[in-house]
Amino acid sequence: MKKTFKMVNLDCANCAAKMEDRIRKLEGVNSANVSFVTQKLVLDAEDGMFDSILEKCRQVCRKIDRKTDIIIG
């Protein structure tokens, strides 16, 4: 399943690159793209695990930059 999410308070291109790298390494993630320019996350992950993977993505982002979050819904 592939979905696009808006990111808020992503104010560092280097942080975006770190987030993308770490999200790509999560189990069940097929591909991920974090764009500093568009402030979006494009996530392609296993259908049955998508919600838990998305929560792990949020945790990764907050660990790198506490202000950054992913808007769901």
C-alpha positions, 0 to 999 in steps of 0.5 A: 500500500502506498500513501502520502502524508503531510509533515509538519515542522520539518525545518531541516533538509538534513533531518529529512534525509536522516528520517528517510534513511531510517524509515526505509530500514523499518521492517515491512517498508518497501520504499519511503521518500521524505521531502523537505521541499514539499513537506511530505512523506510518501510511504509504501509498506505492507498492507497488513502492517501499515498502521504499526509501520506508520506509528514507527515512522512517527517515532523515528521522526520525533526521535530525530527532531521532536517538533516534526510530526506526520499528519494522519487522516 
